[in-house]
Amino acid sequence: MRVALAGLAAVAVLCLQLRAGSQTPLPWPPQYKLKPEETHRLTAADVVGPDGLVYPDWRYAGVPGGIPDASVVANIEDFGAVAGDGNDDRPAIVAAIDAAVAAGGGAVAFGEGVYHLDAPVVITRDNIVLRGAGMDQTKIVFRYMPHGVEFFSPRAGESLGPDHYIEVHAAPRGGISSFKLESEGRLLRDVPPDRLNYENFVLRAPAAVAVDMLGSGTHTLRATATWKSGGSASAEISVYVDPELRLPEGGERYPIHDKSSIGAFLFVGDKTSGKSWHLAEDAKRGDMEIVLDGPADLPAGAALLLFAPLTDRWNQLTGNKSAVQDMRRYHFRVESCSGARVRLNQPCRIDFPAVDNVIVQRLHPIRRCGVEGMTIEQTEKLWTEVVLFLNAWECWGRDVKIVKAGRYPVYTRYAKWCEIRDCVFEDAWYHGGGGTAYAGFERSYDCLMENVHVRRYRHAPCLQWAAAGNVIRQSTFEGSDAQWHAGWANENLFEQCVVDAHGDTGSYGYGAYSTPPHDRSHGPIGPRNVVYNCDFRSPKAGLRLSGSNEGWLILHNRFIADTGPAVLAVNRSFDHIFRNNVFVLKDPSRCGIELDGSCVGVEVIDNTLYGGAGRMVGGEGAALREEGSRLHPLDLDAPRPSPAVPSIFAWQRGRRP
């Protein structure tokens, strides 16, 4: 019988390991510091590297088989778009997309020149590619700004069923104090006051609310916004509510978010639908089969979500103080299903204990869509993304330049096997809190960012909310810090990146930063993230590991820090390996790596320190193993390491089955 993972909570209390000559309690039994000879501990989720270290498996990051070259099936100029005339080209773009959908999918071509977009475009069908003539040849000016209050969906006179959505936009005007949707004296939905920050301007409601409260027939929807600066405005439309109007499973249902998820081009799949199950047995790290609490008729190729809600047990184990649920989740493809047993396409990266009431549900993501070969400039200060892939698999942004995004440039959320490559992201309208100016992946799995240049963002590269198995490589980030920003992000790779955190765009000042477990907005960061052959420059410490982090690999990097140590690890951050790094410290009072007393099991091997206090390891804690340290006077031109294997990702890809 399998040992229940529920017992880990009790085991963790008793789990004492000898570290640096003293007994120090660990938060849970360690899992991720593995050795090649420990074959009894290795799982299908592990890859033994050329250097004798055991890595996560990133061989399948990115679009499977590479980004396809879709054939052109529609041209926006054939539907009335005229480059350079200053008119809104959205109707022509939407008509061309509709033609591509009717043709079964393909590329929608944009010619050379400047086109204008006066409202967001929402795409809900697979295999739609928006293709310009090249980053420097095609430009889209996204100049959307709501005037007063406007219904974005549905349009007046349309029918509304329980699977549809209602969306209203209001001009931000420096802040909205109230925003509500009513019909015939009944309140259908309002935006909570805590969601009316950062110039949020979107009200969304599932149409099922109108169906339940209003019933069948013609009804008037009325939306009203009141502004902090004074004044209010309303808009009304008449719609026909039809309780029997249903979309097919996996149809064009719109996602419901309290906060804005809107942009110039928004590709939307269905988050979840249909029956859900719970795990009947623990799904352990490395498992490729799960057992449900009942039979499931899941076809091969179906998209599947595993989601472990927060529990008191897990919060106590990790020290998590955040109430946000999206900490442990992952997307899988079903290989086969027999009764309650489901075979997965890849192994679990973390444990999903049945005791935590793990939910299993089918997904219907949008697939194989992309944006490529264009520049998109946002001219209005709006709380928006520019290109967003939401509930998306196998989608991409390629050869795209984004100028002044509201929040995110090309971004994924609830996504798998997506790529962002050969792009330039230049500045953002917002650099404040609450999710602004990030470049990376969120709630996304096995995605790839490559050859991207980012300037004047806040957190970039950035991984958050259960992001796992993602690779960000060969990219440059100017004026931002690297972040594992929230929600147990695990088994991700930063590789061959250059990060300079100096600037005025709101970075935390560290070269790279992981959020701490006591952070109520973000929560802790998960195990076995890897930083490989990168270069960091920062006003503060080069890398801060803020707690409850296990088994990270920090290999072949250079950290140049104006103040503080190269690495600061605190609050039960344990079992890390630092190998062949170069640390350059301008502060003569600091050590290369500083550990507090709770950080145990740390190995420091063959690292080089220039400047600082002349000690490789300091702080209240001590390394489990330190050897091969080299100490030199300060040299701001100290060379980067030259690893024998420059790219662990390319090395793994070369051995892909």
N, C-alpha and C positions, 0 to 999 in steps of 0.2 A: 504494500500500500504506500502511496506517495505521502511524504511528510507534508502536512498542511503548512502553508506559509503563514497562517495566522499565528503559529507558534513562534514566529520570529520576534514578535513583540516581547514575549517573555524571555526568549533567548538573548535578545539585545540587552536587556537589563543586566544579565549575567555575563555578557560577552566582554571578557577582559583579555587584552593581548599585551604581551611584553613589548614595549616600545622604548628604545633608548635607555634601557636599564630600569625602567619603572613600569608599574602596571597602570595603564590609562584606559578608562572605559571607552569603547566605541559605540556609536549610536545603533549599529546593527552589525550582524556578522558580515565580514567583507566578502565581496563576490568578484571584484573586477581586477585586482592585481593578480594576473595569471602568468604562469610560466609554461613554455612549450612542453616541458617534460611532465606537467601535471595533466596527463591525458584524461584522468577521471574528472577533472574540473572543466576542461574545454568543452564547448558546445558548438552547435551549428552557427551560432552568432559570432564566433571568434575566428580571426585570421592571424596565423603566426607570420610575423614579418621577417624581412631579411636580416634584421638586427637582433633577433631573439626576443623581441617584445611581442605581446599579443594585442592585436588591434580589433576595433569594431570592423564590420564588413561594410565598405562603401562601394562595392563593385557595381551596384545597380542604381547609383545616384544619377538622376537626369532622365530625359525622355528615353524609354527603351528603344534601342536600335538607332538612336540619334534623331535629330529634328527632321521631319520629312519635308520634301519639296512639293508642296501642294500645287496642283495645276490651277491656273487662273480660270474662273468660271463667270466672273462679273467684274465690270469696271465702273467706278462711281461716276465717271464722266458720261457714260451711256444713260445714266439716270438723272442727269441735270446738274451735276457738280461742275463748277467752273473755277479753275485755279485763279486766285488773285483778284476776284471781283468783289471781295469783302462780304458777300452774302453767306447766310447760314447754309452749310452743305449737309447738315444732319439728315434732312429728308432723302437726299440722294444716297447717302451712306446707308441708311436703314433700308431703302429700296434695293440697293445692291446686295446687302446681306440677305434680305428675303429671297432674292433670286438665287443666291448661293445655296440657301437652305433648300429651295425647291429643286435645285440640281443635285442634291445629295451631299453638299459640302464642297469646299474648295477655297481657293484664294480670291479675295476681293481686292482688286488692284486700285491703287491711288497713283495718279500721275505725278509728274514733277510740278513743283510750285507750292503755293500756300493755300491751304483750305481752312475753313472756319467751322467751328463746332459750338453751337449755342445751347446745347443741352446734352446730358449724358446719353450714351448708347448702351443698351443692355442686350447681351447676347446669351441665349439659353439653349442653343442647339450645338451639337458636336461638329467637329471638322470645319470650323470657320476660321480662316486666316486673313488678317488685315495686312496687306503688303504694300508698302510704299516703294518708290523708285530708289531708295537709299537714304541713310541718315541725313546726308547733306543735300538731297534732292527734293524730298517731300517733307513739308511742314504742316502740322495741324495746330491751329491756334484755338485752344480750349478757353472760351471767354464766357462760360456760363455764369450767370448771376441771377437768382430768382428775383422777380419784381413783386414785392409784397408777399402774397401767399398763392401758391400754384399747385394744383393736383398734377402729379407726375404719372400716376396710374391709380385707377383706370381713367380712361378718357370719358367725357360726357356721353351718355347713351349706351355705353358698353354693358354687357352682362357680367355679373359677378357671382362666382361660386365659392364654395368653402376652401378650395385649393388655391385661390388667387390671393392677391395682396392689394393693400391700399397704401399708397405712398404720397406724402405731401411735402413740398419744400417751401421754406420761408426765407426771405432775405435776412442774413445774420444781423446787419446793422449794429454791430458792436455788442450783440448779445440778446437772446430771447429769454424773457422771464416766464412765459407760459405758452404752451403749444398743445392744442387739443382738437380732437375729431369728434363731431356730434352728428346725430341724425334725429330730426323731429323731437328735439328736447332730451334725447338720451345720449349720455357720454359713452362713446365707443372706445376711445383710447386717448391718453395724454402722455406727454413726455415727462418722466419724473424730474423734479428740480435738479437732482444731482447729475442728470444727463444733459442739462442745458448749459454745459460749460464749453470752453474752447470753441465757441461759435458753431456749435452743432446746429444744423438747420433742417434736419430730416425727421419726419414723423412716419413711422411704419406701423401697420397693423395687419394681422392676418384677416382676410376677408371672412373667415369663419365667425369672427366677432359680429360682423354685420348680419350674417346669415342667422346666427343664434338669437340676436336681439331684435332684429327687424322682421324676419320671415320673408316669404316670397312676395314679389311685387316690385313696383317702381318706388324708389325712395330717394330722398335728397340727402347728400352728404355735405356737411359744412365743416370746414377747418378754420380755426382762428388762432392767430399768433399775437402775442403782446410783447413789446420790446422794452428792455430795461431803460432805454432813453425816453420812453413814453410813446403812446400811440398803439394802435392795434389795427389789424386788417383781417379780412375773411375771404374765403372763396367757397363757392357752391357748385356741385355738379349733380345731375340726376342720373341714376344707374338703375338697372333692373337686377334685383337679387333673386338668384335661382338656386335653391338648395340642392337641386339634382344635377347641376352643372359641375361635373368632376373632370379632373385631368387624369390621364393614365398614370400608373405608378412610374415615378421617374420623369414625370412631365415638367412643364415649365413653371414650377412653383418657385416663388421668389424667397430668398432667405429673410428671416426676420431678425433684425438687430435693433437694440435700443439706440446704439450710437450709429453714426453715419458710416455706411459702407457704399460709397458711390464714387464714381470717377468718370473720366472722359469715356473710357471703354471698360465695361464691367462684364466679365464672363462668369455666368452663374450656373452652378449645378444644384442639385437637390441634396441637402445635408443628410437627412435620414428619412426613411419612410417605411411603412409596413410594420410587421411584427418585430418584436425584440425578444431576446433571450438573455439568460444569465449563465455564467459559467457553472457547471456542475463540479468541475475539478479545477485546481490551480493551473494557470498557464504560466509556466516558468520560463525564465530567460533561456533561449535556445530551443524551446519547443516549437514544432511546426504543425502540431495538431492540437485542436482545442475540443473540449467536450461540453456541450450545451445542456441545459436543463430540460430539453425537449427536442423532438425531431425538427429538422429544418430542411426545407426543400430549396436549397441554395444551388443555383447552377454554377458550373465551372466558369470562371471569369468574373463572377460577381464581386463588387467592391464591398468590403466589410469593415466596420468600425469596432474596435475594442476600446471601452472607456471605463475607467475605474473612478468613481466619484470619490470626493474627499470623505474620509472617515476619521473618527477620533483616534483610532489605532494608528493610522498612517500619519496623521498630524503630530501625534505624540512621538512617533518614531523619528520623524524628520525635523521636528521643531517648527513645522510650517504654521504661520499665522495668517496666511492669506485665505480668504473665503472663495476665491475664484476656483471653479471646479476643474478647469482644463489643465491638469497637471500630468495625468497618465492616460494617454490615448494613443492609438496608432491605427493606420489604415493597412489592410491586407487585401490581397486578391485570393479568392477561393479557387483552390486547385481541384478539390473534389469534396463531396458531401455524402455521407452514408448515415442516415438516421440522425443521431445527435452528434456525430463525429465529423468535424470539418478539418480538412487538410488545407494548410495555408501555403502561400507561395514563398514565404521566407520566415525565418525564426523570429520569435519574440525577442526584443532587445532588452526589456526589463520584465520583472515579474508582474503578473496580474493575479493577485490572490482572490480566490472565490469568496473569501470571507468579506471582501470589500464590495460585494454586490456588483461585480463587474457586468456591464451591459454590453451586449453584442447586437449589432443592428446593421441592416443592409444600407448601403449608400447608393446614390445615383449621381455621381459627379459628371460635370461636363468634361468632355475628352477631346484631345487632339486639336486644340485651338491655339492661335498665336497672333502676335503683333510683331511686325518686322519691317525694317527699312524705312524709318521715318523719325522725325523730330516732333515732339508734342510739347508745346509751351502753354502753361496755365497762366492766364493774365489776370485772374481775379483771386483775391485772398479769400479762398473758401476752404473749409475743413473737408477736403476730398482727397482720394487717391487719384492717380492719373490712369494707370492700367491695373486692374485688380482681377486676379483669377481666384474665384471664391467657390469652394467645393469643386475643385478641379483636379483632374488627373491628366498627365501627359501633355501639358500646355507649356507655352514658352513666350518669352520676349527676346528678340534677337536683333542686333543692329538698330537699337532704339536709343535716342537721346531724349531725356526729359529735362525741361527747363522750368524751374520753380514749381515743383509739386506742392500741393497743399499739405498732405501728410506723407504719403508713400509714393514712390515713382512707379516701378513695375514690381508688383508684390503678390504674394500668394498667401492664402488663408484657407485652412481645411483642405490641403492639397497634397498630392503625391506625384513623384516622377516628373516634376516640372523643371524647366531650365530658364535661367536669365543669363544671357551671354552676349559679349561684344557690345556692351551698352555704356552710355555716359549719363550720369545723373548729376545735374548741375543745380545745386541750391534748392531751398524749399521756403515756402511762405512762413511756415510756423517752425520755431525751434524751441518751443516751450514744452511743458509736461503733457501728460495724457495721451501719449502715442503720436508724436510728430517727428518727421524727418528721420525715419528709419529706412534702412535698406537691408533686406534679408528675407527670412522666412518665418512664418508664424503658423502654429498648429499644422505644420507641414512635414512631410516625411520623404526621405530619399530624393531630395531636390538638389539641383546643382546651380551654383553661380560661378561664372568663369569669365575672366577678361572684362571686368567691369571697373570703370573709373567713377568714383563718387567724391564730390566736393561740396563742402559746407552743409553736411547733414549732422544730425545730433548723435545718433547711435548707428554706426555702420562699420563693419558688418554686424548684424543683429539677429539673434535667434531667440524666440520666445514661445511660451505656452505649448509645452510638450513637443516642441520641434525635435526631431530625432532622425539620425542617419543622413543629415544634410551635409553637403560639401560646399565651402566657399573658398575659391582658390584663384591664384594668379590675378589678383585684383588690388586696386589702390584706393585708399580712403584718406582724404585730406580734410582735417578739421573735425573729425569725429572719433569716438572711442569704439572699440570692439566690445560687444556685449552678448552675454548669455543673460537675457534681460528678464525672464520670468518663467515660472511654471515648469520646473523639472526638465528643461531641455537636456537631452542626453545623446551620447554617442555621435556628436557632430564633429566635423573637421574644418579648422581654419588652416589653410596651407598656401605657402608662397604668396602671402599677402603683405602689403606695406600699409601700416596704419600710423597716422600722425594725429594725435589727439589735441594738439594745440589749436586754439581758435576761440571764437565767441559764439558758437552755435549751440551751447547747452550741454556739451558732453560732461561727464563726471570728472574728467581730467586724468583718469587712469588710461594706460594703453589698452587694457582689456579688463573687463569687470563682470563678475557674476553676482547676481542679486542675493541677499541674505535671507535665511528662513524667517526671520522676524519681520521682514518687509511685508506689511499687510496688503500692499498693492500688487506685489509681484511674487513673493514666495521664493523657495530655494531652487537651486539648479542641480540637475541630476548627475549621474555617473558618467565616467569615461568619455568626456570631451577631450579632443586632441588639438594641440597647436603645434604645427610642424613647419619649420623653415620659413618663419615670418619675421618681419622687422617692425618694431614698435618704437615710437618716440612719444613721450608724454610728460606733462607738467608734474604729475604725481607718480606713484608706483607704476611700474610697467604692467603688472598683473595683480589683481586683487581677487583672491578666492575667499568668498564671504561666509562660507559655512555649509555643512551637510553635503559637501562635494566629495565623491569617492573615486579614486583610481584614475585621475587625469594623467595624460601624457603630455609633457611640455618638452619638445625636442628640437634642437638645432635652430633656435631663434636668437635674435638680438633684441635686447630691451635697453633703451637709453632713457633714463629717468632724470628729470631736473631735481626733484625732491623725493625723498622716501626710498625704499628698497626697490630692487627689480621685481621681487615677488613678495606679497604680503598675504599670508594664509591665516585664517582665524576660524573659531567657532566650529570645531569638529570637522575640519577639512582634512581628509586623511588618505593615506596609501597612494600618494602621487609619485611620479617619477620625473625628475628634471635631469635631462642628459644633453651634454654638448651644446649648452646655451652660452651666449656672450652677454654679460651684464655690464653696462656702463653707467656708473652712478656719480652724479655731480655733488651729491650731499656727502661730505666726509664723515658723517656720523652714522651712516646706515650700512647694513650688511646686504649681501646679494639676495638672500632669501631669509625672510623673517617669519617665524612660526610662533603662534601662541601655544600654551601648554596642552591644548586639546587636539592639536594637529600632529598625528602620530603616523608611523609607517612610511615616512617620506624618504625617498632615496634621491641623493644628489650626487651625480656621477659625471666627471669629466667636463665640468663647467669652468668658464673663465670670467674673472671679475676684474674690471678696470675701474680704479678709483674707490669711492666709498671708504669704509672704515678698515678695509683690508681683511675682512672676514667673510667667508662665503655664507655661513649659516649663523643666524642670531635670533634674538627674541627669547621669550620664556621657554619655548620648546626646543627640541633637538632633533636632528635627522636620525632616522633608523640606520642609515648608511650614508657616509660621505667619503668619496674617494676621487682622486684625480683632479682636485680643485687647483686652479692656476690663478695667482693673484698678481696684478700689475698696477702701476700708477695710472691715473686717469688719462685716457686717450679718447677724445671725442670722435676720432676717426678709426676706432677699433673695427677691424673687419668682421663681417658676418661669418658665421660658421659655413662650412662647405660639406654638407652631408654626402656620403657615398651614394645614397639614394635621394636625389633632390625632391622627388614627389612620391609619397607613400600611396597616394591615390592612383597615380599612373602605374605604379608597381602592382597594385592590386588589380587594376583593370587589365593589365597584361596577363593576368592569371585567372581571368573570368571564365567560368565553366561554359 
